[in-house]
Amino acid sequence: MISLTGVIFWLVQASSLLVFTVPFRWSYVALWAASHFLRGMGLTLAYHRYYAHRAFQMNRAARLFWTVAGVAAMQKGPLWWAGHHVYHHKYADRDGDPHSPRVSGFYYAHLGWFLNDSRHHKVDPTNPVLRAFGAVPELAWLDRFNVVPPIALAAGMYLYGGFPWLVWGFCVPTTTLAHATFAINTVNHMFGTRRFKTADDSTNNALTALFAVGEGWHNNHHRYQRAARNGFYWWEFDPTYYMIRLMEKVGLAWDVQRVPERIYREAEVGAAALPEASSAATTSPNSAPLAS
């Protein structure tokens, strides 16, 4: 039986077809891009690289801004999302991985685990993400009431720009961003190149990196998860990392984790080393920063 989450998800997905009922304007395409990539950066910068991997620190105001942007993407709450991502790395492409195409097939890894599997409705209280951030009131509230920011965004789009803004600023980008994010779980474990011989099926893929705001350099990421950058080289497009560096320069972020030189040397010689325990630091509660 389809869940309430599934009903809402598919309604929003179907609503993106309303794009064919409104006039085309390049300004609407710009609106789509702003909504897709800003919320996408909320997911990649806050949900992924901050909460799940502790790849940098940021102040409370910046954290709240990017977290709200991520919650507005309609991909559930930050603690739920990041907590499950920790499980993904702990059990990558093995039993226990919430979304592995190798283990559970393409559809389940892309959508089924997110929509219909009751095993993934909650995160265990011992999860390092919950232990680090579960007591922060604004984060706990956003995790519990994660429907509020998407509803507020949709209402704001409609009130400001009418039906075309609702369609181009909420419906279409919510759909494209969902599949851009979920493609990292599926496409990036099936298609692409492998710079590092990790113990999973992770790949690098320039196309998914474009639409998922730099997340497509997934094989890099699985080799060294703690780094704030997924694109290890200048030619690997990673706007999330560019934003983190900008925040660092103006004092909004600090303790930005770099890629160690030994990882670059490994890439240069084509070494086949497996990931070290230290690169999976996100599964250790000792790696958690103070959550103020």
SELO-747462 format. One record per residue (C-alpha): residue number from 1; residue in three letters; z, y, x. Coordinates in steps of 0.25 Angstrom, whole numbers. Each point is the difference from the previous one (the first is absolute). Layout:
N
<NUM; "ALA"; <Z; Y; X>>
...
end
This chain:
292
<1; "MET"; <0; 0; 0>>
<2; "ILE"; <-4; 14; 5>>
<3; "SER"; <12; 9; 4>>
<4; "LEU"; <2; 14; -4>>
<5; "THR"; <-3; 4; 14>>
<6; "GLY"; <-13; -7; -2>>
<7; "VAL"; <-4; 6; -13>>
<8; "ILE"; <3; 14; 6>>
<9; "PHE"; <-8; -3; 13>>
<10; "TRP"; <-12; -5; -8>>
<11; "LEU"; <0; 11; -9>>
<12; "VAL"; <0; 10; 11>>
<13; "GLN"; <-11; -8; 7>>
<14; "ALA"; <-9; 0; -13>>
<15; "SER"; <3; 15; -2>>
<16; "SER"; <-8; 3; 13>>
<17; "LEU"; <-13; -4; -7>>
<18; "LEU"; <3; 13; -8>>
<19; "VAL"; <-7; 7; 12>>
<20; "PHE"; <-13; -3; -7>>
<21; "THR"; <4; 9; -12>>
<22; "VAL"; <3; 13; 8>>
<23; "PRO"; <-10; 9; 7>>
<24; "PHE"; <-2; -3; 15>>
<25; "ARG"; <4; 11; 10>>
<26; "TRP"; <2; 0; 14>>
<27; "SER"; <13; 7; -2>>
<28; "TYR"; <5; -12; -8>>
<29; "VAL"; <-4; -9; 12>>
<30; "ALA"; <9; 9; 9>>
<31; "LEU"; <11; -1; -11>>
<32; "TRP"; <-1; -15; 1>>
<33; "ALA"; <0; 0; 15>>
<34; "ALA"; <13; 9; 0>>
<35; "SER"; <7; -9; -10>>
<36; "HIS"; <-4; -13; 7>>
<37; "PHE"; <3; 4; 14>>
<38; "LEU"; <12; 8; -2>>
<39; "ARG"; <7; -11; -8>>
<40; "GLY"; <-6; -10; 10>>
<41; "MET"; <7; 7; 11>>
<42; "GLY"; <13; -1; -8>>
<43; "LEU"; <-1; -15; 0>>
<44; "THR"; <-5; -1; 15>>
<45; "LEU"; <9; 10; 6>>
<46; "ALA"; <13; -2; -8>>
<47; "TYR"; <0; -13; -7>>
<48; "HIS"; <-7; -8; 12>>
<49; "ARG"; <3; 7; 13>>
<50; "TYR"; <13; 6; -3>>
<51; "TYR"; <8; -9; -9>>
<52; "ALA"; <-6; -13; 4>>
<53; "HIS"; <-2; 2; 14>>
<54; "ARG"; <9; 11; 5>>
<55; "ALA"; <-12; 5; 8>>
<56; "PHE"; <6; 15; 0>>
<57; "GLN"; <11; 8; -6>>
<58; "MET"; <-2; 12; -9>>
<59; "ASN"; <9; 10; -7>>
<60; "ARG"; <5; -2; -14>>
<61; "ALA"; <-9; 10; -7>>
<62; "ALA"; <-13; -6; 7>>
<63; "ARG"; <5; -14; -3>>
<64; "LEU"; <1; 4; -15>>
<65; "PHE"; <-13; 7; -1>>
<66; "TRP"; <-8; -12; 6>>
<67; "THR"; <8; -10; -8>>
<68; "VAL"; <-3; 7; -13>>
<69; "ALA"; <-15; 1; 4>>
<70; "GLY"; <1; -15; 2>>
<71; "VAL"; <7; -3; -13>>
<72; "ALA"; <-11; 8; -7>>
<73; "ALA"; <-10; -10; 5>>
<74; "MET"; <5; -10; -11>>
<75; "GLN"; <3; -11; 10>>
<76; "LYS"; <15; -2; -4>>
<77; "GLY"; <12; 6; 7>>
<78; "PRO"; <2; 2; 15>>
<79; "LEU"; <11; -10; 2>>
<80; "TRP"; <-7; -11; -7>>
<81; "TRP"; <-13; 3; 7>>
<82; "ALA"; <6; 1; 14>>
<83; "GLY"; <9; -12; -2>>
<84; "HIS"; <-11; -9; -4>>
<85; "HIS"; <-8; 5; 12>>
<86; "VAL"; <11; -5; 9>>
<87; "TYR"; <-2; -13; -6>>
<88; "HIS"; <-15; 0; 2>>
<89; "HIS"; <3; 2; 15>>
<90; "LYS"; <11; -10; 1>>
<91; "TYR"; <-9; -11; -6>>
<92; "ALA"; <-14; 5; 2>>
<93; "ASP"; <-10; -10; -5>>
<94; "ARG"; <10; -10; -2>>
<95; "ASP"; <9; -5; -12>>
<96; "GLY"; <9; 12; -3>>
<97; "ASP"; <-11; 10; 2>>
<98; "PRO"; <-1; 8; -14>>
<99; "HIS"; <-15; 2; 2>>
<100; "SER"; <-8; -9; 9>>
<101; "PRO"; <-14; -4; -3>>
<102; "ARG"; <1; -12; 8>>
<103; "VAL"; <13; -5; -7>>
<104; "SER"; <-3; 4; -15>>
<105; "GLY"; <-14; 4; -1>>
<106; "PHE"; <-7; 14; -1>>
<107; "TYR"; <3; 4; -14>>
<108; "TYR"; <15; -3; 1>>
<109; "ALA"; <1; 7; 14>>
<110; "HIS"; <-8; 12; -6>>
<111; "LEU"; <7; 2; -13>>
<112; "GLY"; <7; -12; -6>>
<113; "TRP"; <13; 1; 9>>
<114; "PHE"; <1; 14; -4>>
<115; "LEU"; <-3; -1; -15>>
<116; "ASN"; <5; -13; -5>>
<117; "ASP"; <9; -8; 9>>
<118; "SER"; <15; 1; -4>>
<119; "ARG"; <4; -4; 14>>
<120; "HIS"; <-4; 13; 5>>
<121; "HIS"; <7; 9; -10>>
<122; "LYS"; <11; 3; 9>>
<123; "VAL"; <4; 1; 14>>
<124; "ASP"; <12; -8; 6>>
<125; "PRO"; <12; 9; 2>>
<126; "THR"; <0; -5; 15>>
<127; "ASN"; <-14; 5; 2>>
<128; "PRO"; <1; 10; 12>>
<129; "VAL"; <-7; 11; -8>>
<130; "LEU"; <11; -1; -11>>
<131; "ARG"; <11; 0; 10>>
<132; "ALA"; <-5; 12; 7>>
<133; "PHE"; <-5; 9; -12>>
<134; "GLY"; <6; -6; -13>>
<135; "ALA"; <12; 9; -1>>
<136; "VAL"; <-9; 13; 2>>
<137; "PRO"; <1; 5; -14>>
<138; "GLU"; <-14; 7; -2>>
<139; "LEU"; <-6; -13; 6>>
<140; "ALA"; <7; -9; -9>>
<141; "TRP"; <-4; 9; -12>>
<142; "LEU"; <-14; 0; 4>>
<143; "ASP"; <0; -15; 2>>
<144; "ARG"; <6; -2; -14>>
<145; "PHE"; <-8; 10; -7>>
<146; "ASN"; <-13; -1; 7>>
<147; "VAL"; <-8; 3; -13>>
<148; "VAL"; <4; 14; 0>>
<149; "PRO"; <-8; 6; 11>>
<150; "PRO"; <-13; -6; -4>>
<151; "ILE"; <2; 5; -15>>
<152; "ALA"; <3; 14; 5>>
<153; "LEU"; <-12; 0; 9>>
<154; "ALA"; <-9; -5; -12>>
<155; "ALA"; <6; 10; -9>>
<156; "GLY"; <-1; 11; 10>>
<157; "MET"; <-15; -3; 2>>
<158; "TYR"; <-3; 1; -14>>
<159; "LEU"; <8; 12; -3>>
<160; "TYR"; <-7; 8; 12>>
<161; "GLY"; <-14; -5; -1>>
<162; "GLY"; <-1; -8; -13>>
<163; "PHE"; <-7; -13; -2>>
<164; "PRO"; <-9; 1; 12>>
<165; "TRP"; <12; 2; 9>>
<166; "LEU"; <7; -11; -6>>
<167; "VAL"; <-11; -10; 3>>
<168; "TRP"; <-4; 5; 14>>
<169; "GLY"; <14; 4; 5>>
<170; "PHE"; <8; -12; -6>>
<171; "CYS"; <-8; -11; -6>>
<172; "VAL"; <-11; -2; 11>>
<173; "PRO"; <8; 2; 12>>
<174; "THR"; <12; -9; -5>>
<175; "THR"; <-10; -11; -1>>
<176; "THR"; <-7; 2; 13>>
<177; "LEU"; <13; 2; 7>>
<178; "ALA"; <6; -13; -6>>
<179; "HIS"; <-12; -8; 5>>
<180; "ALA"; <0; 7; 14>>
<181; "THR"; <14; -4; 2>>
<182; "PHE"; <-1; -14; -5>>
<183; "ALA"; <-12; -2; 8>>
<184; "ILE"; <9; 0; 13>>
<185; "ASN"; <7; -12; -6>>
<186; "THR"; <-13; -7; -3>>
<187; "VAL"; <-13; 5; 7>>
<188; "ASN"; <8; 3; 13>>
<189; "HIS"; <4; -15; 1>>
<190; "MET"; <-14; -5; -3>>
<191; "PHE"; <-10; 10; 6>>
<192; "GLY"; <-1; 8; 13>>
<193; "THR"; <3; -1; 15>>
<194; "ARG"; <12; -5; 7>>
<195; "ARG"; <4; 7; 13>>
<196; "PHE"; <13; -8; 1>>
<197; "LYS"; <2; -15; -2>>
<198; "THR"; <12; 2; -10>>
<199; "ALA"; <6; -12; -7>>
<200; "ASP"; <-6; 5; -13>>
<201; "ASP"; <-14; 3; -6>>
<202; "SER"; <1; 15; 2>>
<203; "THR"; <-13; 8; 3>>
<204; "ASN"; <-4; 14; 4>>
<205; "ASN"; <-10; 6; -11>>
<206; "ALA"; <-6; 14; 1>>
<207; "LEU"; <-3; 0; -14>>
<208; "THR"; <13; -3; -6>>
<209; "ALA"; <6; 10; 11>>
<210; "LEU"; <-8; 11; -6>>
<211; "PHE"; <5; -2; -15>>
<212; "ALA"; <14; -4; 4>>
<213; "VAL"; <3; 12; 8>>
<214; "GLY"; <0; -8; 14>>
<215; "GLU"; <6; -13; -5>>
<216; "GLY"; <-12; -8; 3>>
<217; "TRP"; <3; -2; 15>>
<218; "HIS"; <9; -12; -5>>
<219; "ASN"; <-2; -9; 12>>
<220; "ASN"; <5; 11; 9>>
<221; "HIS"; <12; 2; -10>>
<222; "HIS"; <3; -15; 0>>
<223; "ARG"; <1; 0; 15>>
<224; "TYR"; <9; 12; 1>>
<225; "GLN"; <6; 3; -13>>
<226; "ARG"; <10; 11; 5>>
<227; "ALA"; <-10; 10; 4>>
<228; "ALA"; <-3; 12; -8>>
<229; "ARG"; <-15; -1; 2>>
<230; "ASN"; <-8; -12; -6>>
<231; "GLY"; <-13; 5; 7>>
<232; "PHE"; <4; -2; 14>>
<233; "TYR"; <-12; 8; 6>>
<234; "TRP"; <-6; 13; -3>>
<235; "TRP"; <-12; -5; -7>>
<236; "GLU"; <8; -8; -10>>
<237; "PHE"; <1; 9; -11>>
<238; "ASP"; <15; 2; -4>>
<239; "PRO"; <3; 12; -8>>
<240; "THR"; <14; -4; -3>>
<241; "TYR"; <4; 0; 15>>
<242; "TYR"; <-7; 14; 1>>
<243; "MET"; <10; 5; -10>>
<244; "ILE"; <12; -7; 6>>
<245; "ARG"; <-4; 7; 14>>
<246; "LEU"; <-2; 13; -8>>
<247; "MET"; <14; -1; -6>>
<248; "GLU"; <6; -4; 14>>
<249; "LYS"; <-6; 13; 6>>
<250; "VAL"; <6; 9; -11>>
<251; "GLY"; <14; -7; 0>>
<252; "LEU"; <-1; -8; -13>>
<253; "ALA"; <-1; -13; 7>>
<254; "TRP"; <6; -6; 13>>
<255; "ASP"; <2; -13; 7>>
<256; "VAL"; <-15; -4; -2>>
<257; "GLN"; <-2; -14; 6>>
<258; "ARG"; <-12; -1; 9>>
<259; "VAL"; <-8; -12; 4>>
<260; "PRO"; <5; -5; 13>>
<261; "GLU"; <-9; -1; 12>>
<262; "ARG"; <1; -15; 1>>
<263; "ILE"; <-6; -1; -14>>
<264; "TYR"; <-12; 8; 5>>
<265; "ARG"; <-1; -8; 12>>
<266; "GLU"; <0; -13; -8>>
<267; "ALA"; <-11; 6; -9>>
<268; "GLU"; <-8; 3; 13>>
<269; "VAL"; <0; -13; 6>>
<270; "GLY"; <-1; -8; -13>>
<271; "ALA"; <13; -7; 1>>
<272; "ALA"; <4; -10; -11>>
<273; "ALA"; <15; 3; 0>>
<274; "LEU"; <7; -2; -13>>
<275; "PRO"; <8; 11; -6>>
<276; "GLU"; <14; 2; 6>>
<277; "ALA"; <13; 0; -8>>
<278; "SER"; <2; 14; 4>>
<279; "SER"; <-13; 4; -7>>
<280; "ALA"; <6; -5; -13>>
<281; "ALA"; <12; 9; 1>>
<282; "THR"; <-1; 4; -15>>
<283; "THR"; <6; -13; -4>>
<284; "SER"; <13; 3; 8>>
<285; "PRO"; <10; 8; -6>>
<286; "ASN"; <4; 5; 13>>
<287; "SER"; <-13; 8; 0>>
<288; "ALA"; <3; 8; -12>>
<289; "PRO"; <3; 15; 2>>
<290; "LEU"; <10; 8; -7>>
<291; "ALA"; <-4; 3; -14>>
<292; "SER"; <5; 13; -3>>
end
